[in-house]
């Protein structure tokens, strides 16, 4: 069973490295990105994964950067 989990993790790691290689070879497309929205989505997902935890998130509103969105996800 442990071998199957390790094998699965290795496959995911390999896929992620290949994806990073593909992204690195493509032209960067800069855009204004709202990090506050991304962070809020991540916090909602994390909170939903364990509703028994009481977490107070403090996220600065309208925090933006100029970046390639593909590199952030």
Phi, psi and omega in degrees: 000316180299322179298321180295320179293314180297320179296318179297318179294322179293321178297316179296317179299316178298315178299318180295321178294319177296320178295317178299320178298318179296315181295320182296332181274346181273159180288137180285140179239101183281141180209163175280127184241132178268102181293332180297320179292316179299314181296318178299317178299318179296316180296320177298317179296316180294319179295321180291333181289338177213080184294349180282343179276137178255102183241132175257113180269139176236106185239124178295129180287148174053041174275114184239155175225167175249109188205175174271114185300327181298331180280345181271341184252000000 
